[in-house]
Amino acid sequence: MTRPTRVLVLSPRFHGYWASLERALSARGHDVRTVTYDDGSRLSRVVSKLAHELPERLGADDARRRADTSRRARRAVRDHDPDVLLVVKGDAFDDDFWDLLEQRRQRRTLWLYDELRRTGHTARSLEAAGPVASYSPHDVATLTGRGLRALHVPLAHDPAVTFTPRTSEDVVFVGARYPAREALLATLHRSGLPVRAYGRDWSRHPVDRARTWRLGHPGLPAGRDLPRGEAYGVMAGAVATLNVHGDQDGFTMRTFEACGVGAVQLVDRADVTVHYEPGTEVAVFGSPDEAVELARRAAADRPWAEGLRAAGRARTLAEHTFGHRAAALESLWLD
């Protein structure tokens, strides 16, 4: 147990992962407060969608949104006056926010769960952010090459999130809809496998179509967005769950969550060996045909599937929880 520290976490509200991080840091003895800098009531989010997202989709600058977000973040830093500031993602902040941090000279760390090329970070913000923890090994190497302090901190599973397995014969996918993911699910669907995707990008519900600014749907069996506990239950109870990355060098949160809840994970990257043992803890596919074959095996060979479930879960609890990641983040402000 380390010396108690007053930690302020500035995080997006994205799927409630801020609560997992807060629990993990609190368990290490810190006094943790979290401010979700994109938070607001349902009404305010609707207003924001119309006032900001629609104009931005039509080509307008997002400067006003950044200014509003940064103003809330600066106020949180001043009001809480923490010993340590942990910023998650943080590319929604303007230069005034980073100027404030440099003026205060307090310990701080930035945690990124996406590649730098997909964020709005600049050389200026990265220099001001303090040590950077990233899920991307490539970005860690790039930042280190620039003379910045950076550490590879993968994503994680939170075993404190409760769930009830929702038993089904489906092969499921939970997450955003991208062309490669849609193509893979379509291949499995055409092969006769029972496939179901979950998330607002897949859903036929009119509210989800409005939220994602679309008229059509992918034509696959689909469900709406799920709270994290329900998503865990869907993955744990399904015949298998797909984890499809695409153009990423870091591993998704789903990599650790699927194994953590005891799901049969079919993952598209052979380099998952850095975290899990293929064939023992996860099943790796290199093509849609291999994914079809593994999904059919998961349905037919239950002893094999149960072995993956048990071994993947055990490995996750031993090495890949938010508690493990909190210790790594802590090392960046204690050294």
C-alpha positions in Angstrom: 0.0 0.0 0.0 1.4 3.4 -1.0 1.1 6.7 0.8 -2.5 8.1 0.4 -2.7 10.7 -2.3 -5.5 13.0 -3.3 -6.1 12.1 -6.9 -8.4 13.9 -9.3 -9.4 11.9 -12.4 -10.7 13.8 -15.4 -12.3 11.3 -17.7 -14.9 10.8 -20.4 -18.0 9.1 -19.1 -17.5 6.4 -21.8 -19.2 3.2 -20.6 -18.5 4.0 -17.0 -14.8 3.0 -17.2 -14.0 6.0 -15.0 -15.7 4.2 -12.1 -13.5 1.1 -12.6 -10.4 3.3 -12.5 -11.6 5.1 -9.4 -12.3 1.9 -7.6 -8.9 0.5 -8.5 -7.0 3.7 -7.3 -9.1 3.8 -4.1 -8.2 0.2 -3.4 -4.6 1.3 -3.4 -5.3 3.7 -0.6 -5.8 7.0 -2.5 -8.4 9.6 -2.0 -10.0 9.7 -5.5 -12.4 12.1 -7.0 -13.6 11.8 -10.6 -15.0 14.5 -12.9 -16.5 13.3 -16.2 -15.7 16.2 -18.3 -18.3 15.4 -21.0 -21.1 14.8 -18.5 -24.5 16.3 -18.4 -28.2 15.5 -18.2 -30.0 13.7 -21.0 -31.5 17.0 -22.0 -28.2 18.7 -22.1 -26.7 15.9 -24.2 -29.6 16.2 -26.7 -29.0 20.0 -26.8 -25.3 19.4 -27.3 -25.9 17.0 -30.2 -28.0 19.6 -32.0 -25.8 22.6 -31.0 -22.4 21.0 -31.6 -22.5 17.6 -33.4 -24.8 18.6 -36.2 -22.9 21.8 -37.1 -19.6 19.8 -36.8 -21.0 17.2 -39.2 -21.7 20.0 -41.6 -18.2 21.3 -41.4 -18.3 23.8 -38.5 -15.3 24.2 -36.1 -15.6 22.5 -32.7 -13.9 25.3 -30.9 -16.9 26.2 -28.8 -17.3 22.7 -27.6 -13.6 22.5 -26.7 -13.8 25.8 -24.9 -16.8 24.7 -22.8 -15.2 21.3 -21.9 -11.9 23.0 -21.0 -13.6 25.5 -18.8 -15.3 22.7 -16.8 -12.0 20.9 -16.5 -10.0 23.9 -15.3 -12.7 24.6 -12.7 -12.4 21.0 -11.5 -8.7 21.3 -11.1 -8.9 24.5 -9.1 -11.8 23.4 -7.0 -10.3 20.0 -6.0 -6.7 21.1 -5.9 -5.4 17.5 -6.1 -1.9 16.1 -5.3 -2.1 14.2 -8.6 -4.1 14.8 -11.7 -4.9 11.8 -13.9 -6.3 12.8 -17.3 -8.0 10.1 -19.4 -7.8 10.8 -23.2 -7.9 14.6 -22.7 -7.8 15.6 -26.3 -11.0 17.7 -25.9 -9.1 20.3 -23.9 -7.7 23.6 -25.4 -4.4 25.2 -24.7 -5.8 27.2 -21.7 -6.2 23.9 -19.9 -2.7 22.8 -20.5 -1.3 26.2 -19.6 -3.1 25.9 -16.2 -1.4 22.6 -15.5 2.0 24.0 -16.3 1.4 27.0 -14.1 0.4 24.8 -11.2 3.3 22.3 -11.7 1.5 19.5 -10.0 2.1 15.8 -10.6 0.0 14.6 -13.5 -0.3 11.7 -15.9 -2.2 11.2 -19.2 -3.8 7.7 -20.1 -4.7 7.1 -23.7 -6.9 4.2 -24.9 -6.6 5.1 -28.6 -3.8 5.7 -31.1 -2.5 9.2 -31.1 -3.4 9.6 -34.8 -7.1 9.2 -33.8 -6.9 11.9 -31.1 -6.8 15.7 -31.2 -3.6 15.8 -29.2 -0.8 18.1 -30.3 2.9 18.3 -29.5 2.0 21.1 -27.2 -0.6 19.1 -25.2 1.6 16.0 -25.0 4.5 18.0 -23.6 2.2 19.6 -21.0 0.4 16.4 -20.0 3.2 14.9 -18.0 4.2 11.2 -18.3 1.9 9.4 -20.9 0.5 5.9 -20.4 -0.8 4.5 -23.6 -2.4 1.2 -24.7 -0.4 1.5 -28.0 3.1 0.1 -27.9 3.8 2.0 -31.2 2.8 5.3 -29.7 4.9 4.6 -26.6 8.0 4.1 -28.8 7.2 7.3 -30.8 6.8 9.4 -27.6 9.9 8.0 -26.1 11.8 8.8 -29.3 10.6 12.5 -28.9 12.2 12.6 -25.4 8.9 12.3 -23.5 8.3 9.8 -20.7 5.9 7.1 -21.8 4.8 3.7 -20.5 2.8 1.0 -22.2 -0.3 0.4 -20.0 -2.8 -2.0 -21.6 -6.5 -1.8 -21.1 -8.2 -4.1 -18.5 -11.2 -5.9 -17.0 -13.1 -4.8 -13.9 -14.1 -7.9 -11.9 -16.2 -5.7 -9.6 -18.8 -5.2 -12.3 -21.6 -7.7 -11.6 -23.4 -9.7 -14.3 -25.6 -12.7 -15.0 -24.7 -14.8 -18.0 -27.4 -14.6 -20.7 -27.3 -18.1 -22.2 -27.7 -18.3 -25.9 -26.6 -20.2 -29.0 -25.4 -17.0 -30.6 -22.0 -15.9 -31.7 -22.0 -12.3 -30.5 -20.2 -9.0 -31.1 -20.5 -6.1 -28.7 -19.1 -2.8 -30.0 -19.0 -0.2 -32.7 -19.8 -0.9 -36.3 -16.9 -0.6 -38.8 -16.8 -2.0 -42.3 -14.4 -4.9 -41.5 -16.5 -5.9 -38.5 -19.7 -5.8 -40.5 -18.1 -7.8 -43.3 -17.0 -10.5 -40.9 -20.4 -10.8 -39.2 -22.1 -10.9 -42.6 -19.8 -13.9 -43.5 -20.7 -15.8 -40.4 -24.3 -15.0 -40.9 -24.3 -16.3 -44.5 -22.6 -19.5 -43.3 -25.6 -20.3 -41.2 -24.2 -19.4 -37.8 -26.6 -17.5 -35.4 -24.9 -14.1 -35.1 -26.0 -11.1 -33.1 -24.4 -7.7 -32.8 -25.0 -5.2 -30.0 -24.6 -1.5 -30.1 -26.3 1.7 -31.3 -24.5 1.5 -34.7 -26.1 -1.9 -35.3 -29.5 -1.3 -33.8 -32.7 -0.8 -35.8 -34.3 1.2 -33.0 -35.3 4.7 -34.3 -33.7 6.4 -31.3 -30.4 4.7 -32.1 -30.7 5.6 -35.8 -31.2 9.2 -34.8 -28.2 9.1 -32.4 -25.9 7.8 -35.1 -27.3 10.1 -37.9 -28.3 7.2 -40.2 -31.4 5.9 -41.9 -30.6 2.3 -42.7 -29.2 -0.7 -40.8 -26.8 -3.4 -41.6 -29.4 -6.2 -42.0 -27.9 -8.4 -39.3 -29.6 -9.6 -36.1 -28.9 -6.8 -33.6 -29.6 -5.4 -30.2 -29.3 -1.9 -28.7 -26.4 -0.5 -26.6 -25.9 -2.5 -23.4 -24.8 -1.3 -20.0 -21.5 -2.9 -19.2 -22.9 -5.5 -16.8 -25.4 -6.7 -19.4 -22.7 -6.8 -22.1 -20.7 -9.0 -19.8 -23.7 -11.3 -19.4 -24.2 -11.5 -23.2 -20.6 -12.4 -23.8 -20.3 -14.9 -21.0 -23.5 -16.7 -22.0 -22.9 -16.8 -25.7 -21.4 -19.7 -27.6 -18.5 -17.3 -28.6 -17.8 -13.6 -28.7 -15.9 -11.9 -31.5 -13.1 -9.4 -30.9 -12.2 -7.6 -34.1 -9.5 -4.9 -34.1 -8.6 -3.7 -37.6 -6.2 -0.8 -37.8 -5.0 -0.8 -34.2 -1.8 -1.8 -32.5 -3.1 -1.7 -29.0 -5.6 -4.3 -27.7 -9.2 -3.3 -27.1 -10.9 -3.3 -23.7 -12.9 -6.2 -25.0 -9.8 -8.4 -25.2 -9.6 -8.4 -21.4 -13.3 -8.2 -20.6 -14.3 -11.2 -22.7 -11.7 -13.4 -21.0 -12.4 -11.8 -17.7 -16.1 -12.8 -17.7 -15.4 -16.4 -18.9 -16.4 -16.0 -22.5 -15.0 -18.0 -25.5 -13.1 -15.2 -27.2 -12.4 -15.4 -30.9 -9.8 -12.7 -31.6 -8.3 -11.5 -34.9 -4.7 -11.0 -33.8 -2.0 -13.6 -33.5 0.1 -11.1 -31.5 -2.4 -11.5 -28.6 0.3 -13.8 -27.3 1.7 -10.8 -25.3 -1.4 -11.2 -23.1 -3.0 -14.6 -23.6 -2.1 -18.1 -24.9 -3.8 -18.9 -28.2 -5.6 -22.2 -28.2 -5.6 -22.4 -24.4 -7.0 -19.0 -23.3 -8.3 -17.5 -26.5 -8.9 -18.7 -30.1 -7.2 -16.7 -32.9 -8.5 -16.5 -36.4 -6.7 -15.0 -39.4 -9.6 -15.0 -41.9 -13.4 -15.1 -42.0 -13.3 -18.8 -42.9 -11.2 -19.5 -39.8 -13.6 -17.5 -37.6 -16.5 -19.6 -39.0 -14.6 -22.8 -38.2 -13.7 -21.7 -34.6 -17.3 -20.6 -34.0 -18.6 -24.0 -35.1 -16.0 -25.7 -32.9 -17.1 -23.6 -29.9 -20.7 -24.8 -30.4 -19.7 -28.5 -31.0 -16.7 -29.1 -28.7 -17.9 -28.0 -25.3 -14.9 -29.3 -23.3 -12.6 -27.2 -25.5 -14.8 -24.2 -25.1 -15.1 -24.6 -21.3 -11.3 -24.9 -21.1 -10.9 -21.6 -22.9 -13.4 -20.0 -20.6 -11.7 -21.1 -17.4 -8.1 -20.5 -18.5 -8.8 -17.0 -20.0 -10.6 -15.9 -16.9 -7.9 -17.1 -14.6 -5.2 -15.3 -16.6 -7.2 -12.1 -16.6 -7.8 -12.1 -12.8 -4.1 -12.8 -12.3 -2.7 -10.2 -14.7 -5.2 -7.9 -16.4 -7.5 -6.1 -14.0 -7.9 -2.4 -13.4 -6.0 -3.0 -10.2 -3.0 -4.1 -12.2 -3.3 -1.0 -14.4 -3.7 1.3 -11.5 -0.4 0.2 -10.1 1.3 0.9 -13.4 -0.3 4.4 -13.6 0.8 5.1 -10.0 4.4 4.4 -10.9 4.4 7.3 -13.3 3.7 9.9 -10.6 5.6 8.3 -7.7 8.9 8.0 -9.4 
